[in-house]
């Protein structure tokens, strides 16, 4: 070995020694890093295992002073995916003197239902039935609402069946929520089937579900079916205001069946219902699109007689009708019945826009008000801007 070293040049020996030294250092550092990493992982794991029970014990002891600690921890574990830990806390709550409220149980059912673990859901329901069966109707109602709001219609259906199988009848809130969420997230056929089940249960459909059902028909342009649905619900109901009559008039106005529209409006007044802003604006939009200026003026006179204040839709109907007939110079005469200096307001039901859209004046005015942020917009200012816009567009047209 010494002979080899002596025979080699001095710089070669130094290079070999340096490589050997650096390689040894690298190996030592790698082993040290591995040991440190392993020990840190083990230590962290031990720390979690050792201190987590202590935390739970402290929180469980503090539960007598603050009953919101354990439910918050339960929902935290369930929402983060630690379902086994959540079930452990749930069993602790069930076996203690604590009484979980309906909101907590429904949220827990929603989390397990989203994972399709309906075996655990059934177990939770059985445990609550033994602990306090009076809470179950509220739990079912809230659970159906949670599933419906998030579009889980199949889970909502399962909860309805579970509710019936446990001997609980469907109340008005649950039944209307069932129809409402099918209208929002389901197909039209599913919505009609849900409404059929509601009728068989002899539960009245309420305003929110009626509006959602009507919107489902409007989106599919099923205006004849919308009219039939409204008449089936019952036009004499007064707890929903003019909603049913307005939807019936809207079903004819959207198809521009003017005679039927006028006939149903007369029936509405004869039945003791007072027309509101939506009623007048539905008629005004139809008259404006059909360029029936005389009927439009009569409707405005009736509106003034009923002390109903117009909004931007009413003004837009007059402006669009006169501009389509190239009678822009007569707008001042046409709008004499209104106060031009009133502040702009939009009070018309959104279902009217879904069925018949927005007029040109209305759409352009919304763009102007969104672009120029000011709170003192008046109808006179918007009409002036709109007429200038029309004048410039006509000039550009004729120049080309």
VEXDREN-2710 file (C-alpha; in Angstrom, 1 decimal):
% VEXDREN-2710
k/r/px/py/pz
1/UNK/0.0/0.0/0.0
2/UNK/2.9/2.4/0.9
3/UNK/4.6/1.4/-2.4
4/UNK/1.5/2.3/-4.3
5/UNK/1.2/5.6/-2.5
6/UNK/4.9/6.4/-3.1
7/UNK/4.7/5.5/-6.7
8/UNK/1.6/7.8/-7.2
9/UNK/2.1/11.5/-7.8
10/UNK/1.4/13.8/-4.7
11/UNK/-1.6/15.5/-6.2
12/UNK/-3.3/12.2/-7.0
13/UNK/-2.9/11.0/-3.4
14/UNK/-4.4/14.3/-2.1
15/UNK/-7.4/14.0/-4.5
16/UNK/-8.1/10.5/-3.4
17/UNK/-7.9/11.4/0.3
18/UNK/-10.2/14.4/-0.3
19/UNK/-12.8/12.3/-2.1
20/UNK/-12.8/9.7/0.6
21/UNK/-13.2/12.4/3.3
22/UNK/-16.1/14.1/1.5
23/UNK/-17.9/10.8/0.8
24/UNK/-17.6/9.8/4.5
25/UNK/-19.0/13.2/5.5
26/UNK/-21.9/12.9/3.1
27/UNK/-22.8/9.4/4.4
28/UNK/-22.7/10.6/8.0
29/UNK/-24.9/13.6/7.2
30/UNK/-27.4/11.4/5.3
31/UNK/-27.6/8.9/8.2
32/UNK/-27.9/11.8/10.7
33/UNK/-30.8/13.4/8.7
34/UNK/-32.6/10.1/8.4
35/UNK/-32.3/9.5/12.1
36/UNK/-33.5/13.0/12.9
37/UNK/-36.4/12.8/10.4
38/UNK/-37.5/9.4/11.8
39/UNK/-37.2/10.5/15.4
40/UNK/-39.1/13.7/14.7
41/UNK/-41.9/11.8/13.0
42/UNK/-42.1/9.3/15.9
43/UNK/-42.0/12.2/18.4
44/UNK/-44.8/14.0/16.7
45/UNK/-46.8/10.9/16.5
46/UNK/-46.2/10.2/20.2
47/UNK/-47.1/13.8/20.9
48/UNK/-50.4/13.5/19.1
49/UNK/-51.3/10.2/20.7
50/UNK/-50.2/11.3/24.2
51/UNK/-51.7/14.8/24.3
52/UNK/-54.9/14.3/22.2
53/UNK/-56.6/12.2/25.0
54/UNK/-55.6/14.9/27.5
55/UNK/-57.2/17.6/25.4
56/UNK/-60.4/15.5/25.1
57/UNK/-60.4/14.9/28.8
58/UNK/-60.0/18.6/29.6
59/UNK/-62.7/19.5/27.1
60/UNK/-65.0/16.8/28.5
61/UNK/-64.4/18.0/32.0
62/UNK/-65.1/21.6/30.9
63/UNK/-68.3/20.5/29.2
64/UNK/-70.3/21.0/32.3
65/UNK/-69.5/24.7/32.2
66/UNK/-69.8/25.0/28.4
67/UNK/-72.0/22.5/26.5
68/UNK/-70.9/23.9/23.1
69/UNK/-67.4/22.5/23.2
70/UNK/-68.0/18.9/22.5
71/UNK/-70.6/19.5/19.7
72/UNK/-68.1/21.9/18.0
73/UNK/-65.3/19.2/18.3
74/UNK/-67.8/16.6/16.9
75/UNK/-68.6/18.7/13.8
76/UNK/-64.9/19.6/13.3
77/UNK/-63.9/16.0/13.2
78/UNK/-66.9/15.0/11.0
79/UNK/-66.3/17.9/8.5
80/UNK/-62.5/17.2/8.3
81/UNK/-63.1/13.5/7.4
82/UNK/-62.2/12.0/10.8
83/UNK/-65.5/10.1/11.0
84/UNK/-64.3/7.5/13.5
85/UNK/-63.3/10.2/15.9
86/UNK/-66.6/12.0/15.3
87/UNK/-68.5/8.8/16.1
88/UNK/-66.5/8.3/19.3
89/UNK/-67.4/11.8/20.5
90/UNK/-71.0/11.1/19.4
91/UNK/-71.2/7.9/21.4
92/UNK/-69.8/9.8/24.4
93/UNK/-72.5/12.4/24.0
94/UNK/-75.3/9.9/23.7
95/UNK/-74.1/8.0/26.8
96/UNK/-73.8/11.1/28.9
97/UNK/-76.5/13.5/30.2
98/UNK/-76.0/15.9/27.3
99/UNK/-78.9/16.3/24.9
100/UNK/-77.8/17.1/21.3
101/UNK/-80.1/19.6/19.6
102/UNK/-81.8/19.0/16.3
103/UNK/-79.4/21.3/14.3
104/UNK/-76.4/19.3/15.4
105/UNK/-77.9/15.9/14.7
106/UNK/-79.1/17.0/11.2
107/UNK/-75.6/18.4/10.3
108/UNK/-74.1/15.1/11.4
109/UNK/-76.6/13.1/9.3
110/UNK/-75.9/15.4/6.4
111/UNK/-72.1/14.7/6.6
112/UNK/-72.6/10.9/6.8
113/UNK/-75.3/11.0/4.2
114/UNK/-73.0/12.7/1.7
115/UNK/-70.6/9.7/2.2
116/UNK/-73.5/7.3/1.4
117/UNK/-73.1/5.8/4.9
118/UNK/-76.8/5.5/5.6
119/UNK/-76.2/2.6/8.0
120/UNK/-74.6/5.1/10.4
121/UNK/-77.5/7.6/9.7
122/UNK/-80.0/4.9/10.7
123/UNK/-78.0/4.2/13.9
124/UNK/-77.9/7.9/14.8
125/UNK/-81.7/8.1/14.3
126/UNK/-82.3/5.0/16.4
127/UNK/-80.1/6.4/19.2
128/UNK/-82.0/9.7/19.1
129/UNK/-85.3/7.9/19.2
130/UNK/-84.3/6.2/22.4
131/UNK/-82.8/9.4/23.9
132/UNK/-85.6/11.9/23.0
133/UNK/-88.1/10.9/20.3
134/UNK/-89.7/14.4/20.3
135/UNK/-86.7/15.8/18.5
136/UNK/-87.0/13.5/15.5
137/UNK/-89.5/15.5/13.5
138/UNK/-87.3/18.5/13.6
139/UNK/-84.2/16.4/12.8
140/UNK/-86.0/15.0/9.7
141/UNK/-87.1/18.4/8.6
142/UNK/-83.6/19.9/8.9
143/UNK/-81.9/16.9/7.3
144/UNK/-84.2/17.1/4.3
145/UNK/-83.5/20.8/4.1
146/UNK/-79.7/20.3/4.3
147/UNK/-79.7/17.7/1.5
148/UNK/-82.0/19.7/-0.7
149/UNK/-80.1/22.9/-0.4
150/UNK/-77.0/21.1/-1.7
151/UNK/-78.8/19.3/-4.5
152/UNK/-78.5/15.8/-3.0
153/UNK/-82.0/14.8/-4.1
154/UNK/-81.4/11.1/-3.7
155/UNK/-80.3/11.5/-0.1
156/UNK/-83.3/13.7/0.5
157/UNK/-85.6/11.0/-0.9
158/UNK/-84.0/8.4/1.4
159/UNK/-84.6/10.6/4.4
160/UNK/-88.3/11.0/3.4
161/UNK/-88.6/7.3/3.2
162/UNK/-86.8/6.8/6.5
163/UNK/-89.1/9.3/8.1
164/UNK/-92.2/7.4/6.9
165/UNK/-90.8/4.0/7.8
166/UNK/-90.3/5.2/11.4
167/UNK/-93.9/6.2/11.6
168/UNK/-93.6/10.0/11.3
169/UNK/-95.9/11.8/9.0
170/UNK/-94.7/14.5/6.6
171/UNK/-95.6/17.9/7.7
172/UNK/-96.1/21.1/5.6
173/UNK/-92.5/22.4/6.0
174/UNK/-90.9/19.1/4.9
175/UNK/-93.4/18.5/2.1
176/UNK/-92.9/22.0/0.7
177/UNK/-89.2/21.7/1.0
178/UNK/-89.4/18.4/-1.0
179/UNK/-91.2/20.2/-3.8
180/UNK/-89.0/23.3/-3.6
181/UNK/-85.7/21.5/-4.0
182/UNK/-87.0/19.2/-6.8
183/UNK/-88.1/22.3/-8.6
184/UNK/-84.6/23.9/-8.2
185/UNK/-82.4/20.9/-8.9
186/UNK/-84.5/18.2/-10.4
187/UNK/-86.2/17.7/-13.8
188/UNK/-89.6/19.0/-14.6
189/UNK/-91.0/15.4/-14.5
190/UNK/-89.5/14.9/-11.0
191/UNK/-91.0/18.2/-9.9
192/UNK/-94.5/17.2/-11.1
193/UNK/-94.1/13.8/-9.3
194/UNK/-93.1/15.5/-6.1
195/UNK/-96.1/17.9/-6.3
196/UNK/-98.3/14.8/-6.9
197/UNK/-97.0/13.2/-3.7
198/UNK/-97.7/16.5/-1.9
199/UNK/-101.3/16.6/-3.1
200/UNK/-101.8/13.0/-2.0
201/UNK/-100.6/13.9/1.5
202/UNK/-103.3/16.7/1.5
203/UNK/-100.7/19.4/2.2
204/UNK/-101.1/22.8/0.7
205/UNK/-98.3/24.1/-1.4
206/UNK/-96.9/27.3/-0.1
207/UNK/-95.6/30.5/-1.8
208/UNK/-91.9/29.6/-2.0
209/UNK/-92.6/26.2/-3.6
210/UNK/-95.2/27.8/-5.9
211/UNK/-92.6/30.3/-7.2
212/UNK/-90.0/27.6/-7.7
213/UNK/-92.5/25.3/-9.5
214/UNK/-93.6/28.3/-11.7
215/UNK/-89.9/29.1/-12.5
216/UNK/-89.4/25.5/-13.6
217/UNK/-92.3/25.8/-16.1
218/UNK/-91.2/29.2/-17.3
219/UNK/-87.6/28.0/-18.0
220/UNK/-89.1/25.2/-20.2
221/UNK/-91.6/27.6/-21.9
222/UNK/-94.5/25.5/-20.6
223/UNK/-96.9/28.4/-20.2
224/UNK/-100.0/26.4/-20.8
225/UNK/-99.0/23.9/-18.1
226/UNK/-98.2/26.9/-15.8
227/UNK/-101.7/28.1/-16.2
228/UNK/-103.2/24.7/-15.5
229/UNK/-101.0/24.3/-12.4
230/UNK/-102.1/27.7/-11.0
231/UNK/-105.7/26.9/-11.5
232/UNK/-105.3/23.5/-9.9
233/UNK/-103.6/25.1/-6.8
234/UNK/-106.7/27.4/-6.5
235/UNK/-107.0/31.0/-7.5
236/UNK/-109.2/31.8/-4.5
237/UNK/-106.3/31.4/-2.0
238/UNK/-105.5/34.7/-0.3
239/UNK/-102.6/33.7/1.9
240/UNK/-100.2/34.1/-1.1
241/UNK/-101.6/37.4/-2.2
242/UNK/-101.9/38.0/-6.0
243/UNK/-99.2/35.5/-6.9
244/UNK/-101.5/32.9/-8.4
245/UNK/-103.5/35.4/-10.4
246/UNK/-100.4/37.1/-11.6
247/UNK/-98.9/33.8/-12.8
248/UNK/-102.1/33.0/-14.6
249/UNK/-102.1/36.4/-16.4
250/UNK/-98.4/35.9/-17.1
251/UNK/-99.0/32.5/-18.7
252/UNK/-101.3/34.3/-21.3
253/UNK/-99.1/37.4/-21.6
254/UNK/-96.0/35.3/-22.5
255/UNK/-97.9/33.8/-25.4
256/UNK/-99.6/37.2/-26.3
257/UNK/-103.1/35.8/-25.9
258/UNK/-104.5/39.2/-25.3
259/UNK/-108.2/38.3/-25.1
260/UNK/-107.5/35.6/-22.5
261/UNK/-105.3/38.0/-20.6
262/UNK/-108.0/40.7/-20.4
263/UNK/-110.6/38.1/-19.5
264/UNK/-108.6/36.8/-16.5
265/UNK/-107.8/40.3/-15.4
266/UNK/-111.5/41.1/-15.2
267/UNK/-112.1/37.9/-13.3
268/UNK/-109.4/38.8/-10.9
269/UNK/-111.0/42.1/-10.1
270/UNK/-114.4/40.6/-9.9
271/UNK/-113.1/38.0/-7.4
272/UNK/-112.1/40.8/-5.0
273/UNK/-108.4/40.9/-5.6
274/UNK/-106.8/44.3/-6.1
275/UNK/-104.2/44.4/-8.9
276/UNK/-100.7/45.3/-7.8
277/UNK/-97.6/46.5/-9.6
278/UNK/-96.8/43.1/-11.0
279/UNK/-100.3/42.7/-12.4
280/UNK/-100.1/46.0/-14.2
281/UNK/-96.6/45.6/-15.5
282/UNK/-97.4/42.1/-16.9
283/UNK/-100.2/43.7/-18.9
284/UNK/-98.1/46.7/-19.8
285/UNK/-95.3/44.6/-21.2
286/UNK/-97.7/42.6/-23.3
287/UNK/-99.4/45.8/-24.6
288/UNK/-96.0/47.4/-25.3
289/UNK/-94.7/44.4/-27.3
290/UNK/-97.9/44.3/-29.3
291/UNK/-97.9/48.1/-29.9
292/UNK/-101.3/48.5/-28.3
293/UNK/-100.9/52.1/-27.3
294/UNK/-104.5/52.8/-26.3
295/UNK/-104.7/49.7/-24.1
296/UNK/-101.4/50.7/-22.6
297/UNK/-102.7/54.1/-21.7
298/UNK/-105.9/52.6/-20.2
299/UNK/-103.8/50.3/-18.0
300/UNK/-101.7/53.3/-16.8
301/UNK/-104.9/55.2/-16.0
302/UNK/-106.2/52.2/-14.0
303/UNK/-102.9/52.0/-12.2
304/UNK/-103.1/55.7/-11.2
305/UNK/-106.7/55.1/-10.0
306/UNK/-105.6/52.2/-7.8
307/UNK/-102.7/54.3/-6.4
308/UNK/-100.1/51.9/-7.6
309/UNK/-96.8/53.7/-8.2
310/UNK/-94.9/52.7/-11.4
311/UNK/-91.3/51.5/-11.5
312/UNK/-88.7/51.4/-14.3
313/UNK/-90.6/48.6/-16.1
314/UNK/-93.7/50.7/-16.4
315/UNK/-91.7/53.6/-17.8
316/UNK/-89.8/51.3/-20.1
317/UNK/-93.1/49.9/-21.6
318/UNK/-94.2/53.4/-22.6
319/UNK/-90.8/54.4/-23.9
320/UNK/-90.3/51.2/-25.9
321/UNK/-93.8/51.3/-27.4
322/UNK/-93.4/54.9/-28.6
323/UNK/-89.9/54.4/-29.9
324/UNK/-90.9/51.3/-31.9
325/UNK/-93.7/53.4/-33.5
326/UNK/-91.2/56.3/-34.1
327/UNK/-93.2/58.5/-31.8
328/UNK/-90.3/59.7/-29.6
329/UNK/-91.4/63.3/-29.8
330/UNK/-94.7/62.4/-28.2
331/UNK/-93.1/60.8/-25.1
332/UNK/-93.6/63.9/-23.0
333/UNK/-97.3/63.7/-23.7
334/UNK/-97.4/59.9/-23.1
335/UNK/-95.6/60.2/-19.7
336/UNK/-97.7/63.1/-18.4
337/UNK/-99.4/60.7/-16.0
338/UNK/-96.1/60.0/-14.3
339/UNK/-93.7/62.1/-12.2
340/UNK/-90.5/62.2/-14.2
341/UNK/-88.5/63.5/-11.3
342/UNK/-89.1/60.4/-9.1
343/UNK/-86.1/58.3/-8.1
344/UNK/-85.6/55.1/-10.1
345/UNK/-86.9/51.9/-8.5
346/UNK/-87.2/48.3/-9.7
347/UNK/-90.0/46.5/-7.8
348/UNK/-91.3/44.0/-10.5
349/UNK/-91.2/40.3/-9.7
350/UNK/-88.2/38.5/-11.3
351/UNK/-90.5/35.9/-12.7
352/UNK/-91.8/38.5/-15.2
353/UNK/-88.3/39.0/-16.5
354/UNK/-87.8/35.2/-16.8
355/UNK/-91.0/34.9/-18.9
356/UNK/-90.9/38.0/-21.0
357/UNK/-87.4/39.4/-20.7
358/UNK/-86.4/43.0/-20.2
359/UNK/-87.2/45.9/-22.6
360/UNK/-84.6/47.9/-24.4
361/UNK/-85.0/51.0/-22.2
362/UNK/-84.8/48.9/-19.1
363/UNK/-81.7/47.0/-20.2
364/UNK/-79.8/50.1/-21.3
365/UNK/-80.8/52.0/-18.2
366/UNK/-79.4/49.3/-16.0
367/UNK/-76.1/49.5/-17.9
368/UNK/-76.0/53.2/-17.5
369/UNK/-76.8/53.1/-13.7
370/UNK/-74.1/50.4/-13.2
371/UNK/-71.5/52.3/-15.2
372/UNK/-72.2/55.7/-13.5
373/UNK/-72.5/55.1/-9.8
374/UNK/-74.9/57.7/-8.4
375/UNK/-77.9/57.5/-6.0
376/UNK/-79.9/60.4/-7.4
377/UNK/-80.9/58.9/-10.8
378/UNK/-84.4/60.0/-11.9
379/UNK/-86.5/58.7/-14.8
380/UNK/-86.1/62.0/-16.6
381/UNK/-82.3/61.6/-16.6
382/UNK/-82.5/58.0/-17.8
383/UNK/-84.9/58.9/-20.6
384/UNK/-82.7/61.8/-21.7
385/UNK/-79.7/59.5/-21.9
386/UNK/-81.6/56.9/-23.8
387/UNK/-83.0/59.3/-26.3
388/UNK/-79.5/60.7/-27.0
389/UNK/-78.2/57.1/-27.5
390/UNK/-81.0/56.4/-30.0
391/UNK/-80.4/59.7/-31.8
392/UNK/-76.7/58.9/-32.2
393/UNK/-77.3/55.4/-33.4
394/UNK/-79.7/56.7/-36.0
395/UNK/-77.1/59.2/-37.2
396/UNK/-74.5/56.5/-37.5
397/UNK/-76.9/54.3/-39.4
398/UNK/-77.8/57.0/-42.0
399/UNK/-74.2/58.1/-42.4
400/UNK/-73.3/54.6/-43.6
END
